Amino acid sequence: MAVNMPDRKGRQMPSPLEGERIRPLNRWQIEDRRQELGDLYAETSGSDPRAWNQDRELFLRRLAVEVQRPGFALLVAERGVPRELAGTGPANGVVLTGCAYGFPVRAYGPRWRGLDRYLPLDLLRLAPSGRLFAISGLVVHSRVRTQNQGRDWNLARRLQRRLLADHTAGLTGHPAVLGVTLVDRADTATLRALRAWGWRSVTAAAAESPLAVPCCALVIGP
């Protein structure tokens, strides 16, 4: 997940009551908006602008692999360009302000990023029924990380909630779904933001020390 850079000084923040429009993209739409998604990631990566091209390409390569996973879903958040700025904005009059994506954890065989090492068995047993969903990407600007994290209209909260709700809607009986993600232990900024958005840490009930694995596992949901 991206480590987002601060918004430019003096930039006017939109009203939270206005809200971004959230909608899913299919694989063809993802390909059509590939450049915009790459730009969004680069701009929110937190790295030096001179490294944005490299950040963009690495992100797009990862996305190209993940979009092939069964059940992959991607949501984008969009905001209309104000009329007075329409001449300088994108041709379609909307800008991307965030995205989130993921896929159901496979029931058997090698799992995403060695997930078996991180989750207790009772959670892994949710996978065969489709009730374990990996949120592998959540891209938002830094103000979403640092402001109003506990509010329902916080964009990150809206994206992750909608991603899980859409997956739940496709399951027979609409059972509750648990979201899961992995974060590098050294990425304290992302861990802090996720916990502020309602995620909680879990550990596998194995003899292996938590410090022996490179990531922290977090879940959200029931």
N, CA, C and O of each residue as an XYZ file, in Angstrom:
888
protein
N       0.840     -1.197      0.000
C       0.000      0.000      0.000
C       0.875      1.248      0.000
O       1.952      1.267      0.597
N       0.409      2.267     -0.664
C       1.228      3.449     -0.879
C       1.490      4.208      0.405
O       0.636      4.275      1.290
N       2.682      4.779      0.497
C       2.993      5.734      1.551
C       2.802      7.101      0.937
O       3.613      7.529      0.116
N       1.733      7.802      1.322
C       1.294      8.972      0.578
C       2.003     10.244      1.003
O       2.296     10.446      2.181
N       2.270     11.085      0.040
C       2.962     12.341      0.322
C       1.954     13.398      0.747
O       0.765     13.253      0.466
N       2.398     14.459      1.418
C       1.493     15.525      1.823
C       0.903     16.243      0.617
O       1.517     16.299     -0.448
N      -0.311     16.799      0.798
C      -0.894     17.607     -0.258
C      -0.091     18.896     -0.409
O       0.538     19.381      0.532
N      -0.136     19.428     -1.625
C       0.620     20.647     -1.895
C       0.094     21.787     -1.023
O      -1.112     21.918     -0.813
N       1.003     22.597     -0.527
C       0.648     23.716      0.341
C      -0.333     24.646     -0.365
O      -0.130     25.030     -1.516
N      -1.398     25.000      0.347
C      -2.359     25.934     -0.202
C      -3.445     25.286     -1.020
O      -4.349     25.974     -1.495
N      -3.381     23.960     -1.203
C      -4.410     23.308     -1.988
C      -5.717     23.296     -1.204
O      -5.723     22.968     -0.018
N      -6.821     23.651     -1.854
C      -8.106     23.693     -1.174
C      -8.667     22.278     -1.065
O      -8.752     21.564     -2.064
N      -9.049     21.875      0.142
C      -9.585     20.552      0.367
C     -11.087     20.540      0.100
O     -11.782     21.485      0.473
N     -11.603     19.487     -0.541
C     -13.041     19.405     -0.785
C     -13.808     19.133      0.500
O     -13.266     18.589      1.462
N     -15.066     19.516      0.498
C     -15.902     19.247      1.653
C     -16.151     17.753      1.770
O     -16.449     17.108      0.765
N     -16.038     17.171      2.985
C     -16.310     15.751      3.144
C     -17.764     15.408      2.863
O     -18.081     14.261      2.546
N     -18.658     16.401      2.978
C     -20.066     16.156      2.708
C     -20.326     15.984      1.215
O     -21.327     15.385      0.821
N     -19.429     16.508      0.390
C     -19.601     16.374     -1.053
C     -19.293     14.949     -1.475
O     -20.078     14.323     -2.188
N     -18.168     14.443     -1.040
C     -17.840     13.033     -1.247
C     -17.484     12.681     -2.675
O     -18.003     13.260     -3.629
N     -16.575     11.706     -2.801
C     -16.232     11.178     -4.106
C     -17.205     10.083     -4.522
O     -17.799      9.400     -3.688
N     -17.347      9.940     -5.811
C     -18.142      8.844     -6.353
C     -17.255      7.602     -6.411
O     -16.140      7.662     -6.929
N     -17.737      6.484     -5.887
C     -16.982      5.232     -5.920
C     -17.670      4.273     -6.875
O     -18.883      4.076     -6.802
N     -16.897      3.681     -7.767
C     -17.480      2.723     -8.708
C     -16.437      1.687     -9.113
O     -15.237      1.956     -9.054
N     -16.891      0.501     -9.523
C     -15.957     -0.539     -9.954
C     -15.536     -0.344    -11.399
O     -16.270      0.235    -12.201
N     -14.346     -0.834    -11.724
C     -13.881     -0.902    -13.109
C     -13.691     -2.365    -13.483
O     -13.177     -3.153    -12.690
N     -14.111     -2.730    -14.708
C     -13.813     -4.076    -15.185
C     -12.418     -4.096    -15.804
O     -11.744     -3.067    -15.844
N     -11.984     -5.254    -16.284
C     -10.602     -5.378    -16.762
C     -10.326     -4.468    -17.948
O      -9.232     -3.915    -18.066
N     -11.308     -4.309    -18.824
C     -11.104     -3.453    -19.992
C     -11.022     -1.989    -19.580
O     -10.220     -1.232    -20.126
N     -11.850     -1.587    -18.617
C     -11.795     -0.213    -18.120
C     -10.494      0.059    -17.378
O      -9.937      1.154    -17.467
N     -10.008     -0.951    -16.638
C      -8.710     -0.794    -15.955
C      -7.614     -0.545    -16.985
O      -6.756      0.314    -16.786
N      -7.641     -1.285    -18.071
C      -6.630     -1.097    -19.119
C      -6.755      0.287    -19.749
O      -5.748      0.939    -20.025
N      -7.989      0.737    -19.977
C      -8.207      2.063    -20.573
C      -7.694      3.182    -19.665
O      -7.232      4.214    -20.152
N      -7.774      2.979    -18.351
C      -7.394      4.034    -17.412
C      -6.072      3.726    -16.716
O      -5.767      4.244    -15.641
N      -5.315      2.876    -17.361
C      -4.039      2.434    -16.801
C      -3.121      3.619    -16.468
O      -2.507      3.656    -15.401
N      -3.037      4.566    -17.376
C      -2.159      5.720    -17.167
C      -2.610      6.545    -15.966
O      -1.784      6.983    -15.165
N      -3.928      6.759    -15.840
C      -4.439      7.523    -14.700
C      -4.163      6.813    -13.379
O      -3.792      7.448    -12.392
N      -4.346      5.497    -13.364
C      -4.085      4.737    -12.140
C      -2.609      4.814    -11.765
O      -2.268      4.962    -10.591
N      -1.735      4.714    -12.766
C      -0.308      4.830    -12.513
C       0.067      6.201    -11.990
O       0.893      6.322    -11.085
N      -0.539      7.237    -12.557
C      -0.266      8.604    -12.099
C      -0.728      8.801    -10.659
O      -0.030      9.420     -9.857
N      -1.912      8.268    -10.335
C      -2.424      8.385     -8.974
C      -1.466      7.731     -7.988
O      -1.159      8.300     -6.941
N      -0.999      6.541     -8.324
C      -0.084      5.847     -7.420
C       1.212      6.640     -7.243
O       1.689      6.817     -6.123
N       1.776      7.116     -8.356
C       3.037      7.848     -8.276
C       2.894      9.111     -7.427
O       3.764      9.420     -6.613
N       1.788      9.839     -7.622
C       1.582     11.095     -6.906
C       1.364     10.880     -5.410
O       1.605     11.789     -4.616
N       0.912      9.693     -5.020
C       0.647      9.422     -3.609
C       1.678      8.482     -3.002
O       1.482      7.981     -1.895
N       2.776      8.239     -3.714
C       3.757      7.246     -3.267
C       4.649      7.745     -2.142
O       5.256      6.945     -1.430
N       4.732      9.061     -1.976
C       5.574      9.618     -0.936
C       7.039      9.723     -1.323
O       7.855     10.189     -0.528
N       7.385      9.301     -2.525
C       8.782      9.341     -2.945
C       9.098     10.645     -3.665
O       8.205     11.433     -3.979
N      10.381     10.856     -3.917
C      10.838     12.028     -4.668
C      10.197     12.013     -6.056
O      10.178     10.969     -6.709
N       9.667     13.164     -6.524
C       9.056     13.201     -7.862
C       9.947     12.650     -8.966
O       9.449     12.179     -9.989
N      11.266     12.706     -8.765
C      12.175     12.167     -9.778
C      12.064     10.651     -9.886
O      12.491     10.060    -10.878
N      11.489     10.025     -8.861
C      11.337      8.566     -8.867
C       9.934      8.135     -9.282
O       9.627      6.943     -9.271
N       9.076      9.095     -9.651
C       7.690      8.753     -9.943
C       7.558      7.797    -11.122
O       6.720      6.897    -11.088
N       8.364      7.973    -12.160
C       8.258      7.075    -13.313
C       8.524      5.624    -12.914
O       7.826      4.710    -13.353
N       9.534      5.428    -12.085
C       9.842      4.078    -11.629
C       8.728      3.540    -10.739
O       8.328      2.384    -10.879
N       8.221      4.368     -9.824
C       7.117      3.955     -8.955
C       5.905      3.554     -9.788
O       5.269      2.534     -9.522
N       5.590      4.360    -10.796
C       4.438      4.096    -11.654
C       4.576      2.754    -12.356
O       3.635      1.961    -12.376
N       5.741      2.498    -12.929
C       5.943      1.261    -13.677
C       5.880      0.036    -12.768
O       5.300     -0.982    -13.146
N       6.465      0.117    -11.583
C       6.414     -1.012    -10.648
C       4.986     -1.299    -10.224
O       4.579     -2.459    -10.147
N       4.222     -0.252     -9.947
C       2.822     -0.420     -9.569
C       2.021     -1.064    -10.694
O       1.255     -1.997    -10.455
N       2.191     -0.578    -11.907
C       1.420     -1.100    -13.034
C       1.782     -2.552    -13.341
O       0.929     -3.325    -13.776
N       3.033     -2.921    -13.117
C       3.409     -4.331    -13.310
C       2.716     -5.214    -12.282
O       2.201     -6.280    -12.617
N       2.705     -4.772    -11.038
C       2.020     -5.553     -9.994
C       0.533     -5.660    -10.285
O      -0.068     -6.721    -10.118
N      -0.054     -4.556    -10.721
C      -1.479     -4.547    -11.010
C      -1.806     -5.481    -12.167
O      -2.827     -6.168    -12.140
N      -0.950     -5.513    -13.181
C      -1.176     -6.390    -14.334
C      -1.191     -7.857    -13.929
O      -1.906     -8.658    -14.531
N      -0.411     -8.215    -12.917
C      -0.404     -9.593    -12.412
C      -1.658     -9.861    -11.585
O      -2.303    -10.897    -11.752
N      -2.003     -8.939    -10.701
C      -3.116     -9.178     -9.789
C      -4.464     -9.168    -10.492
O      -5.387     -9.860    -10.062
N      -4.592     -8.399    -11.562
C      -5.874     -8.336    -12.258
C      -6.246     -9.679    -12.882
O      -7.407     -9.905    -13.223
N      -5.268    -10.567    -13.032
C      -5.526    -11.899    -13.588
C      -6.050    -12.874    -12.537
O      -6.473    -13.975    -12.892
N      -6.036    -12.514    -11.282
C      -6.482    -13.431    -10.235
C      -8.000    -13.617    -10.292
O      -8.725    -12.654    -10.541
N      -8.489    -14.831    -10.067
C      -9.944    -15.061    -10.050
C     -10.627    -14.188     -8.999
O     -10.178    -14.102     -7.855
N     -11.705    -13.552     -9.404
C     -12.466    -12.720     -8.484
C     -11.894    -11.344     -8.225
O     -12.381    -10.622     -7.355
N     -10.849    -10.964     -8.983
C     -10.231     -9.648     -8.766
C     -11.263     -8.543     -8.936
O     -12.102     -8.595     -9.836
N     -11.192     -7.538     -8.057
C     -12.087     -6.378     -8.137
C     -11.298     -5.117     -7.845
O     -10.417     -5.115     -6.986
N     -11.611     -4.043     -8.560
C     -10.953     -2.751     -8.346
C     -12.010     -1.664     -8.325
O     -12.870     -1.601     -9.204
N     -11.941     -0.811     -7.316
C     -12.810      0.350     -7.192
C     -12.000      1.615     -7.365
O     -10.847      1.689     -6.939
N     -12.605      2.613     -7.991
C     -11.974      3.928     -8.057
C     -12.890      4.954     -7.406
O     -14.114      4.817     -7.419
N     -12.276      5.979     -6.841
C     -13.005      7.141     -6.336
C     -12.731      8.295     -7.302
O     -11.586      8.564     -7.663
N     -13.796      8.961     -7.704
C     -13.678     10.042     -8.691
C     -14.360     11.300     -8.172
O     -15.343     11.247     -7.433
N     -13.810     12.414     -8.578
C     -14.410     13.706     -8.246
C     -14.470     14.555     -9.501
O     -13.531     14.580    -10.296
N     -15.577     15.245     -9.669
C     -15.714     16.127    -10.814
C     -14.807     17.337    -10.703
O     -14.554     17.835     -9.606
N     -14.316     17.809    -11.845
C     -13.483     19.010    -11.881
C     -14.390     20.235    -11.830
O     -15.332     20.321    -12.617
N     -14.135     21.199    -10.919
C     -14.946     22.421    -10.874
C     -15.000     23.105    -12.239
O     -14.039     23.072    -13.007
N     -16.127     23.716    -12.515
C     -16.333     24.337    -13.835
C     -15.235     25.339    -14.178
O     -14.785     25.413    -15.322
N     -14.808     26.112    -13.175
C     -13.791     27.139    -13.457
C     -12.433     26.534    -13.811
O     -11.576     27.215    -14.372
N     -12.232     25.218    -13.473
C     -10.970     24.561    -13.780
C     -11.099     23.557    -14.913
O     -10.140     22.857    -15.239
N     -12.272     23.484    -15.510
C     -12.530     22.448    -16.513
C     -11.558     22.522    -17.679
O     -11.214     21.497    -18.268
N     -11.116     23.721    -18.015
C     -10.199     23.858    -19.145
C      -8.824     23.296    -18.882
O      -8.077     23.016    -19.819
N      -8.476     23.125    -17.607
C      -7.149     22.614    -17.268
C      -7.188     21.182    -16.763
O      -6.140     20.585    -16.513
N      -8.373     20.627    -16.611
C      -8.526     19.273    -16.084
C      -8.568     18.238    -17.182
O      -8.354     18.562    -18.350
N      -8.845     16.979    -16.820
C      -8.923     15.905    -17.804
C     -10.091     16.099    -18.750
O     -11.044     16.817    -18.449
N     -10.002     15.451    -19.893
C     -11.011     15.630    -20.932
C     -12.386     15.159    -20.479
O     -13.393     15.732    -20.895
N     -12.456     14.120    -19.628
C     -13.748     13.599    -19.202
C     -14.332     14.341    -17.998
O     -15.415     13.994    -17.528
N     -13.630     15.351    -17.499
C     -14.161     16.177    -16.426
C     -14.116     15.566    -15.054
O     -14.706     16.125    -14.130
N     -13.437     14.432    -14.866
C     -13.314     13.816    -13.542
C     -11.850     13.483    -13.286
O     -11.080     13.248    -14.217
N     -11.480     13.465    -12.007
C     -10.125     13.067    -11.627
C     -10.227     11.912    -10.624
O     -11.172     11.837     -9.840
N      -9.247     11.027    -10.666
C      -9.174      9.944     -9.695
C      -8.609     10.480     -8.386
O      -7.601     11.188     -8.381
N      -9.251     10.145     -7.291
C      -8.765     10.574     -5.984
C      -8.368      9.388     -5.107
O      -7.817      9.584     -4.024
N      -8.636      8.173     -5.554
C      -8.255      6.998     -4.784
C      -8.657      5.736     -5.504
O      -9.448      5.772     -6.446
N      -8.113      4.619     -5.062
C      -8.540      3.320     -5.583
C      -8.233      2.245     -4.552
O      -7.377      2.420     -3.684
N      -8.939      1.142     -4.663
C      -8.711     -0.013     -3.802
C      -8.989     -1.261     -4.616
O      -9.869     -1.267     -5.477
N      -8.239     -2.319     -4.344
C      -8.441     -3.543     -5.120
C      -8.047     -4.765     -4.305
O      -7.314     -4.673     -3.320
N      -8.552     -5.906     -4.740
C      -8.246     -7.146     -4.049
C      -8.923     -8.317     -4.711
O      -9.432     -8.203     -5.826
N      -8.931     -9.458     -4.020
C      -9.424    -10.706     -4.596
C      -9.674    -11.706     -3.473
O      -9.079    -11.591     -2.401
N     -10.541    -12.680     -3.701
C     -10.749    -13.698     -2.673
C      -9.515    -14.574     -2.513
O      -8.868    -14.929     -3.499
N      -9.192    -14.919     -1.283
C      -8.051    -15.799     -1.011
C      -8.404    -17.207     -1.474
O      -9.470    -17.724     -1.138
N      -7.517    -17.825     -2.241
C      -7.787    -19.154     -2.771
C      -7.887    -20.167     -1.636
O      -7.236    -20.046     -0.598
N      -8.726    -21.169     -1.877
C      -8.990    -22.160     -0.829
C      -7.805    -23.083     -0.598
O      -7.513    -23.450      0.540
N      -7.113    -23.465     -1.687
C      -6.042    -24.451     -1.559
C      -4.830    -24.011     -2.383
O      -4.918    -23.116     -3.223
N      -3.703    -24.663     -2.119
C      -2.489    -24.362     -2.867
C      -1.785    -23.136     -2.329
O      -2.184    -22.587     -1.303
N      -0.727    -22.696     -3.022
C       0.033    -21.516     -2.564
C      -0.873    -20.295     -2.464
O      -1.613    -19.976     -3.395
N      -0.804    -19.632     -1.344
C      -1.654    -18.459     -1.139
C      -0.852    -17.180     -1.314
O       0.379    -17.187     -1.297
N      -1.576    -16.092     -1.481
C      -1.000    -14.771     -1.711
C       0.038    -14.439     -0.634
O      -0.267    -14.408      0.558
N       1.267    -14.192     -1.087
C       2.366    -13.752     -0.235
C       2.584    -14.661      0.980
O       2.979    -14.194      2.048
N       2.323    -15.958      0.807
C       2.540    -16.881      1.911
C       1.631    -16.617      3.094
O       2.064    -16.691      4.244
N       0.379    -16.310      2.820
C      -0.568    -15.913      3.861
C      -0.707    -16.961      4.963
O      -1.037    -16.634      6.102
N      -0.454    -18.219      4.615
C      -0.563    -19.291      5.615
C       0.326    -19.043      6.829
O       0.003    -19.483      7.932
N       1.445    -18.340      6.636
C       2.391    -18.088      7.734
C       1.871    -17.041      8.708
O       2.396    -16.901      9.812
N       0.845    -16.310      8.303
C       0.430    -15.149      9.078
C      -0.915    -15.288      9.781
O      -1.160    -14.618     10.783
N      -1.792    -16.154      9.265
C      -3.143    -16.234      9.813
C      -3.359    -17.509     10.608
O      -2.819    -18.556     10.252
N      -4.139    -17.439     11.680
C      -4.510    -18.660     12.402
C      -5.436    -19.519     11.541
O      -6.078    -19.018     10.619
N      -5.498    -20.805     11.847
C      -6.264    -21.750     11.031
C      -7.744    -21.401     10.965
O      -8.371    -21.599      9.924
N      -8.313    -20.891     12.042
C      -9.747    -20.602     12.017
C     -10.087    -19.523     10.997
O     -11.196    -19.506     10.464
N      -9.150    -18.626     10.717
C      -9.389    -17.617      9.689
C      -9.127    -18.189      8.293
O      -9.867    -17.884      7.358
N      -8.104    -18.997      8.141
C      -7.833    -19.613      6.847
C      -8.990    -20.503      6.411
O      -9.211    -20.688      5.214
N      -9.726    -21.053      7.363
C     -10.861    -21.926      7.018
C     -12.015    -21.160      6.377
O     -12.949    -21.776      5.862
N     -11.966    -19.832      6.400
C     -12.989    -19.036      5.730
C     -12.800    -19.025      4.216
O     -13.735    -18.725      3.475
N     -11.586    -19.354      3.754
C     -11.275    -19.234      2.322
C     -12.139    -20.121      1.424
O     -12.628    -19.619      0.412
N     -12.360    -21.400      1.723
C     -13.151    -22.232      0.808
C     -14.558    -21.705      0.534
O     -15.110    -21.944     -0.540
N     -15.137    -20.998      1.488
C     -16.484    -20.451      1.294
C     -16.462    -19.058      0.667
O     -17.513    -18.444      0.481
N     -15.251    -18.549      0.335
C     -15.146    -17.230     -0.272
C     -15.208    -16.089      0.710
O     -15.323    -14.930      0.310
N     -15.132    -16.400      2.010
C     -15.334    -15.370      3.032
C     -14.041    -14.707      3.505
O     -14.053    -13.952      4.477
N     -12.924    -14.985      2.823
C     -11.649    -14.346      3.151
C     -11.184    -13.586      1.912
O     -10.898    -14.188      0.877
N     -11.112    -12.271      2.023
C     -10.844    -11.415      0.864
C      -9.595    -10.585      1.123
O      -9.534     -9.834      2.097
N      -8.607    -10.720      0.258
C      -7.356     -9.972      0.393
C      -7.510     -8.592     -0.245
O      -7.778     -8.485     -1.441
N      -7.342     -7.549      0.544
C      -7.280     -6.186      0.008
C      -5.801     -5.880     -0.181
O      -5.094     -5.546      0.770
N      -5.351     -5.997     -1.412
C      -3.920     -5.901     -1.681
C      -3.463     -4.503     -2.042
O      -2.260     -4.251     -2.103
N      -4.386     -3.589     -2.284
C      -4.010     -2.219     -2.605
C      -5.057     -1.226     -2.136
O      -6.253     -1.436     -2.339
N      -4.616     -0.154     -1.515
C      -5.492      0.928     -1.064
C      -4.703      2.224     -1.239
O      -3.806      2.528     -0.453
N      -5.043      2.968     -2.265
C      -4.261      4.143     -2.665
C      -5.075      5.406     -2.420
O      -6.087      5.638     -3.080
N      -4.634      6.208     -1.480
C      -5.311      7.459     -1.142
C      -4.273      8.530     -0.835
O      -3.105      8.230     -0.588
N      -4.714      9.779     -0.853
C      -3.823     10.890     -0.523
C      -3.607     10.982      0.992
O      -4.378     10.432      1.779
N      -2.567     11.675      1.372
C      -2.154     11.694      2.771
C      -3.201     12.296      3.687
O      -3.277     11.901      4.850
N      -4.010     13.229      3.219
C      -5.023     13.818      4.099
C      -6.022     12.760      4.570
O      -6.578     12.865      5.663
N      -6.245     11.729      3.728
C      -7.156     10.653      4.116
C      -6.539      9.825      5.236
O      -7.245      9.283      6.086
N      -5.207      9.737      5.226
C      -4.499      9.008      6.281
C      -4.525      9.742      7.612
O      -4.622      9.121      8.671
N      -4.439     11.038      7.554
C      -4.153     11.809      8.770
C      -5.340     12.583      9.311
O      -5.278     13.089     10.431
N      -6.427     12.691      8.543
C      -7.573     13.482      8.970
C      -8.843     12.636      8.998
O      -9.143     11.905      8.054
N      -9.576     12.752     10.096
C     -10.899     12.131     10.205
C     -10.902     10.636      9.895
O     -11.799     10.129      9.221
N      -9.873      9.935     10.403
C      -9.765      8.509     10.090
C     -10.946      7.697     10.616
O     -11.284      6.660     10.046
N     -11.568      8.152     11.684
C     -12.655      7.390     12.281
C     -14.020      7.685     11.699
O     -14.995      7.029     12.067
N     -14.121      8.658     10.799
C     -15.407      9.034     10.223
C     -15.829      8.045      9.133
O     -14.992      7.566      8.368
N     -17.129      7.740      9.065
C     -17.616      6.809      8.050
C     -17.344      7.315      6.639
O     -17.170      6.518      5.717
N     -17.307      8.649      6.464
C     -17.101      9.181      5.115
C     -15.621      9.308      4.747
O     -15.299      9.761      3.649
N     -14.731      8.922      5.634
C     -13.310      8.888      5.259
C     -13.163      8.011      4.024
O     -13.695      6.902      3.992
N     -12.453      8.487      3.012
C     -12.421      7.796      1.727
C     -11.848      6.385      1.832
O     -12.362      5.465      1.194
N     -10.806      6.202      2.614
C     -10.241      4.859      2.757
C     -11.271      3.906      3.360
O     -11.419      2.772      2.905
N     -11.980      4.375      4.384
C     -13.021      3.542      4.989
C     -14.107      3.209      3.977
O     -14.577      2.072      3.930
N     -14.506      4.171      3.178
C     -15.550      3.923      2.170
C     -15.090      2.908      1.138
O     -15.851      2.018      0.757
N     -13.845      3.036      0.683
C     -13.329      2.118     -0.331
C     -13.250      0.687      0.201
O     -13.712     -0.243     -0.459
N     -12.671      0.503      1.383
C     -12.514     -0.852      1.902
C     -13.871     -1.464      2.244
O     -14.085     -2.659      2.041
N     -14.788     -0.644      2.762
C     -16.125     -1.148      3.100
C     -16.883     -1.580      1.844
O     -17.535     -2.624      1.834
N     -16.793     -0.775      0.790
C     -17.492     -1.095     -0.466
C     -16.890     -2.331     -1.128
O     -17.622     -3.156     -1.675
N     -15.572     -2.467     -1.086
C     -14.915     -3.618     -1.697
C     -15.410     -4.916     -1.056
O     -15.710     -5.880     -1.760
N     -15.493     -4.942      0.265
C     -15.974     -6.132      0.964
C     -17.467     -6.340      0.738
O     -17.919     -7.475      0.589
N     -18.236     -5.252      0.710
C     -19.682     -5.377      0.496
C     -19.996     -5.924     -0.888
O     -20.889     -6.758     -1.036
N     -19.273     -5.466     -1.899
C     -19.503     -5.963     -3.260
C     -19.188     -7.450     -3.345
O     -19.905     -8.197     -4.010
N     -18.118     -7.888     -2.673
C     -17.783     -9.307     -2.691
C     -18.840    -10.116     -1.951
O     -19.247    -11.184     -2.409
N     -19.282     -9.609     -0.812
C     -20.333    -10.293     -0.042
C     -21.587    -10.478     -0.879
O     -22.225    -11.530     -0.825
N     -21.944     -9.454     -1.655
C     -23.171     -9.514     -2.464
C     -23.141    -10.640     -3.486
O     -24.195    -11.110     -3.914
N     -21.959    -11.078     -3.881
C     -21.842    -12.137     -4.871
C     -21.817    -13.536     -4.286
O     -21.759    -14.513     -5.032
N     -21.861    -13.653     -2.952
C     -21.818    -14.958     -2.299
C     -23.223    -15.432     -1.949
O     -24.081    -14.625     -1.594
N     -23.456    -16.716     -2.046
C     -24.752    -17.288     -1.698
C     -25.062    -17.036     -0.224
O     -24.272    -17.378      0.656
N     -26.206    -16.442      0.026
C     -26.599    -16.138      1.395
C     -25.989    -14.881      1.958
O     -26.316    -14.486      3.077
N     -25.106    -14.238      1.208
C     -24.456    -12.984      1.617
C     -23.848    -13.055      3.014
O     -24.174    -12.229      3.866
N     -22.963    -14.033      3.267
C     -22.342    -14.133      4.595
C     -21.335    -13.012      4.812
O     -20.849    -12.402      3.859
N     -21.029    -12.749      6.083
C     -20.038    -11.730      6.404
C     -18.673    -12.159      5.873
O     -18.307    -13.333      5.934
N     -17.935    -11.193      5.355
C     -16.620    -11.441      4.751
C     -15.552    -10.746      5.586
O     -15.750     -9.628      6.063
N     -14.428    -11.415      5.754
C     -13.295    -10.847      6.478
C     -12.256    -10.354      5.479
O     -11.825    -11.103      4.602
N     -11.858     -9.098      5.612
C     -10.786     -8.559      4.788
C      -9.444     -8.802      5.446
O      -9.332     -8.754      6.671
N      -8.423     -9.063      4.642
C      -7.086     -9.312      5.168
C      -6.060     -8.592      4.303
O      -6.245     -8.465      3.092
N      -4.993     -8.126      4.912
C      -3.893     -7.542      4.159
C      -2.591     -7.797      4.893
O      -2.588     -8.122      6.080
N      -1.492     -7.648      4.182
C      -0.158     -7.795      4.748
C       0.605     -6.498      4.542
O       0.545     -5.898      3.469
N       1.325     -6.068      5.575
C       2.089     -4.820      5.519
C       3.478     -5.079      6.065
O       3.638     -5.755      7.081
N       4.478     -4.546      5.392
C       5.855     -4.664      5.873
C       5.958     -4.104      7.294
O       5.441     -3.026      7.584
N       6.631     -4.847      8.171
C       6.759     -4.424      9.565
C       7.403     -3.047      9.709
O       7.116     -2.316     10.657
N       8.273     -2.700      8.765
C       8.976     -1.422      8.851
C       8.105     -0.252      8.410
O       8.453      0.903      8.658
N       6.983     -0.531      7.763
C       6.121      0.532      7.236
C       5.150      0.991      8.326
O       3.954      0.708      8.275
N       5.688      1.695      9.295
C       4.883      2.080     10.452
C       3.778      3.079     10.085
O       2.730      3.099     10.730
N       4.002      3.898      9.067
C       2.981      4.879      8.676
C       1.731      4.174      8.157
O       0.614      4.547      8.517
N       1.914      3.149      7.309
C       0.767      2.416      6.786
C       0.079      1.617      7.878
O      -1.150      1.567      7.924
N       0.855      0.989      8.763
C       0.257      0.244      9.869
C      -0.585      1.160     10.752
O      -1.682      0.790     11.170
N      -0.070      2.352     11.032
C      -0.795      3.306     11.871
C      -2.098      3.743     11.191
O      -3.138      3.849     11.841
N      -2.033      3.996      9.878
C      -3.226      4.429      9.152
C      -4.279      3.322      9.105
O      -5.460      3.582      9.336
N      -3.863      2.098      8.810
C      -4.819      0.998      8.736
C      -5.516      0.766     10.069
O      -6.724      0.532     10.108
N      -4.768      0.831     11.148
C      -5.387      0.642     12.461
C      -6.384      1.759     12.767
O      -7.405      1.527     13.414
N      -6.086      2.955     12.305
C      -7.017      4.067     12.496
C      -8.285      3.877     11.675
O      -9.331      4.425     12.019
N      -8.205      3.103     10.588
C      -9.369      2.827      9.732
C     -10.117      1.564     10.138
O     -11.017      1.120      9.425
N      -9.750      0.982     11.281
C     -10.503     -0.146     11.793
C      -9.868     -1.509     11.651
O     -10.455     -2.503     12.078
N      -8.670     -1.588     11.057
C      -7.994     -2.872     10.928
C      -7.392     -3.273     12.270
O      -7.052     -2.418     13.088
N      -7.263     -4.583     12.489
C      -6.653     -5.093     13.717
C      -5.633     -6.172     13.370
O      -5.799     -6.900     12.392
N      -4.596     -6.270     14.160
C      -3.520     -7.230     13.902
C      -3.929     -8.621     14.366
O      -4.658     -8.782     15.345
N      -3.436     -9.632     13.629
C      -3.622    -11.030     14.023
C      -2.298    -11.748     13.832
O      -1.444    -11.301     13.066
N      -2.132    -12.857     14.527
C      -0.930    -13.671     14.375
C      -1.326    -15.130     14.276
O      -2.343    -15.554     14.824
N      -0.508    -15.889     13.570
C      -0.736    -17.320     13.453
C      -0.390    -17.997     14.773
O       0.510    -17.569     15.497
N      -1.121    -19.054     15.064
C      -0.859    -19.790     16.300
C       0.228    -20.825     16.067
O       0.046    -22.013     16.331
N       1.369    -20.346     15.563
C       2.488    -21.244     15.248
C       3.648    -20.941     16.175
O       3.684    -19.910     16.847
N       4.594    -21.865     16.192
C       5.754    -21.685     17.065
C       6.686    -20.600     16.546
O       7.484    -20.050     17.305
N       6.588    -20.291     15.256
C       7.474    -19.298     14.660
C       7.235    -17.926     15.288
O       6.092    -17.484     15.407
N       8.299    -17.266     15.682
C       8.186    -15.947     16.284
C       7.641    -14.947     15.281
O       8.055    -14.971     14.122
N       6.704    -14.045     15.691
C       6.202    -13.022     14.775
C       7.312    -12.179     14.162
O       7.181    -11.706     13.033
N       8.396    -11.990     14.894
C       9.494    -11.171     14.378
C      10.282    -11.882     13.288
O      11.099    -11.261     12.608
N      10.042    -13.195     13.114
C      10.764    -13.951     12.087
C      10.143    -13.779     10.708
O      10.760    -14.153      9.711
N       8.936    -13.221     10.624
C       8.280    -12.998      9.346
C       8.348    -11.524      9.006
O       8.315    -10.682      9.903
N       8.444    -11.190      7.704
C       8.695     -9.796      7.324
C       7.488     -8.893      7.396
O       7.641     -7.672      7.384
N       6.284     -9.452      7.473
C       5.081     -8.620      7.406
C       4.213     -8.781      8.643
O       4.359     -9.728      9.416
N       3.308     -7.832      8.804
C       2.245     -7.934      9.795
C       0.945     -8.231      9.057
O       0.678     -7.653      8.003
N       0.151     -9.119      9.603
C      -1.166     -9.415      9.044
C      -2.218     -8.608      9.804
O      -2.205     -8.537     11.033
N      -3.128     -8.002      9.039
C      -4.225     -7.261      9.635
C      -5.524     -7.704      8.997
O      -5.556     -8.069      7.822
N      -6.596     -7.671      9.772
C      -7.903     -8.058      9.253
C      -8.904     -6.970      9.588
O      -8.703     -6.162     10.494
N      -9.999     -6.976      8.820
C     -11.100     -6.044      9.093
C     -12.394     -6.763      8.786
O     -12.495     -7.498      7.804
N     -13.382     -6.544      9.635
C     -14.650     -7.222      9.463
C     -15.073     -7.869     10.758
O     -14.573     -7.519     11.827
N     -15.994     -8.812     10.669
C     -16.526     -9.433     11.887
C     -15.489    -10.268     12.610
O     -15.785    -10.854     13.652
